[in-house]
Amino acid sequence: MLALYVAKPNELELRRLETVRSPQGDEVKIKLIYGGICGSDLGVLKGKLPHANYPVRAGHELVGVIIEKGEQAAYDIGTRVVVLPNTYCGACDLCQKGLTNICRHKQSLGINTDGGFSQEFIISSKYVLPVPDDLSDEKAVLVEPFAVVVHALSKARIEPTMRVAVVGCGNEGMMAAVLARHFGADVTAVDVNPLKLETVKAMADIRTLAPDALSGETFDVVIEAAGAREAVEQAAELVAPGGHLVLIGLANEATFPVVRLVRNEVTVHGSIIYRFPDDYWQAIHYLRTMPHPIERVISRIFPVCDYEQAYELASSGNAGKVVLRFKEEEER
């Protein structure tokens, strides 16, 4: 059985392991189909996440099929599922308020506990969710990152005819732009990389601009998804009076025009991951019903044995979502 590990910063290892033990209690054993490479996966590889543990099995954007179950597991063998990769205790003060996404005892698959980039892995059925038969595997592997966008955009209540700017067109930014357009907004996507702008434009009727092409415009909602200081500072200048600034990116710090934000009653939202299962269900709903071909955010699917090429492309800045395929490798 193949499994992909980050042995230490800047060192990936494809290991051949013994068969996974049988699940117990509420656990399920999942046979992985696809695993998406996320920015945090790249951060772990590059040693940029201080809370990461090594060695750690990579991966948290996962879709697979239950092939074995414990006696108290919530779902049956043969169920295709996606995975919640962030644990929550349910008992701390934040969980009691419903803020499970910022649980004080949260652990994250592929970062500080073993992830799912393995042909088979075991997880509590508390952290999986079935996906409908009419949702393709290619869309299902997007459920986890798309739920991040669903959660973020819910904070601003985007309505038809609103003017929305998305600053930063990585995977989250591209999906945010498409979802805002699905809500009927007039969307402008902003990025320094013309390849990213071409990709987002191919998915929906979205205006695309380089950052220096904006001059004096303001927007009802601005979504910052680049995670760079310059992008955050530009996003803060783009918000119209009474508007909303939603921060998805993880810039370490930035300088805000406080007087402008206060005098214009701009609402600033921080948004991290999602609430499970509600944001997952909503993400699945949109992925099933949106007319926009959001799966085009996937640039390429590699067999897991080509993991080095996959991570190199994902790190290049010139690709959308890069996905590893696990299913066929086992069948060879």
Residue, then its C-alpha position, 0 to 999 in steps of 0.5 A: m500500500l502506497a502512502l505519501y509522507v513529508a519526512k521533514p521540510n523539503e523532503l517527500e517520501l512515497r512509502r510502501l506500507e503494510t495493510v491498514r488495520s481493521p476499523q473499530g468503534d465508529e471508525v471507517k476504512i476509506k479507499l482513496i480515489y483522489g487527493g487535492i494538493c492545497g497551499s497548506d500542504l505546500g506550506v508543510l513541505k516547505g517548513k513554513l507552518p510552525h505547528a506542523n509535525y514531522p514526519v507526517r502523512a500528507g493530504h486533507e482534500l479527500v474523496g474515497v469509498i468506505i471499504e470496511k467499518g467499525e460496529q458503531a460507524a455511521y455509514d455503510i460499506g460502499t458509501r462514497v465520502v469526503v472527509l472533514p480534515n479538522t477535528y473538534c472536541g465538541a466540549c470547549d467553550l468555542c465548540q459549545k458556541g457552535l464555532t467548531n472551526i476554531c476549536r481550541h483542541k483542533q488538529s489538522l490532517g496532513i499538518n499536525t496529525d497524519g493525513g489521507f494521502s494513502q491508498e487506504f486510511i482509517i478515520s472516525s465516521k464523525y469526520v466523513l460525509p456521503v456525496p451524492d451519486d450525481l457528483s463526479d469524483e472531480k467535483a467531490v475532491l473540491v468539496e473541502p476547499f469549496a466549503v472554505v469559500v462557501h463559509a467565507l461568502s456567507k459572511a457578506r450576504i452577496e446579492p444580485t447586482m452587488r459589485v464584488a472584487v476578489v483579490g488573489c486568484g489562487n484556487e480559493g480566489m477563483m472559486a470565490a469569484v465563480l460562486a459570487r457570480h453564481f449569486g448574481a454579482d458583478v464580479t471583478a477578479v484581480d491577480v498578477n498572473p494572467l494564466k490565473l485570470e484566463t482560468v477564472k474567466a473560462m469558468a464564468d462571466i467575470r471581469t479580470l484585471a491586474p492589480d495596477a489596472l484598478s483606478g478609483e473603483t470601489f466594491d460592495v464586497v471585497i474578498e482577499a484571497a492572496g494572503a499577501r500584505e500588498a493584496v490585503e492593503q489594496a483590498a482594504e482600499l477597494v471597499a465601498p462605504g458600508g461595504h464588507l471586506v472578507l479576509i480568507g488569505l493568511a498574510n502575516e501582517a498588513t497596514f489598515p487605513v483605520v480612519r477610512l474603514v471607521r468613517n465608512e462603516v466598513t465591516v471586516h470579516g476574518s474567515i477560517i475553514y468552515r462549519f461542518p457539516d453545514d458548509y459541506w452540504q451547502a458546497i455539495h449543493y452548489l457543486r451539483t447545481m451551478p451551471h459554471p464548470i468549476e471543475r476547470v479549477i483543476s489543472r492536472i491529475f497525476p498518479v500518486c507515483d508522480y507526486e514529485q511532478a505534482y508538487e512541483l506544478a502545484s508550487s509553480g504558481n502557474a497552475g490551478k488545483v493539482v490532484l493526485r489519483f490513488k485508485e488506479e495505482e492500487e489496481r495495477 
